Amino acid sequence: MKAKDIERISKALGDPTRLRILQEVKQREWMQCADICGLVDLAQPSVSHHLKQLGDAGLLISEKEGRNIKYSIDSEILDGYITFLSTLK
């Protein structure tokens, strides 16, 4: 994993709302934006912004399902980030 990837992921996870979204998606395996809006009590445009940041960092995979998009964790990217962090012990 490149230093730029680590920086982008760290920046994305530095926001408490994005961290909570990531935790919720991880726990449920996948979620849609509307489901996330109800959990974090934010309007859809705000949740979409957070989802974009997590997606740009490579942490979320988005899959179109009809008119909806479902989000899941990119385990490979998350595992690489965790491995990097473990080297800092």
Beta strands, then each sheet from edge to edge (+ up, - down):
strand 1: 31-32
strand 2: 60-65
strand 3: 68-73
sheet 1: 1+ 3- 2+
end
